């Protein structure tokens, strides 16, 4: 249990530091506010539907890392695509793309070495 908590703390720390470095290197301004706002109405509704599907799957199946990754990867891949399509000039999609590639790799790596 303690190893898992320390692992997640490490993942959050790595994610925060890598995002800050990426924003600095690519000159991407920090987003205003803490709550994410979709780039279009279709984007917001699709994310809500994906979240609802995930919640329903959690009610049917037991939680597993595979189910979590099966949700998180398409969810953020879709977000990356929508940000790229509608707001290329902000380059925020690069931060999301970084998240959708690094975060699942860290989680899968933790699972493979029996931390999770």
Secondary structure as UniProt FT lines:
FT   HELIX           2..26
FT   HELIX           41..60
FT   HELIX           65..86
FT   HELIX           88..90
FT   HELIX           92..112
FT   TURN            113..114
//
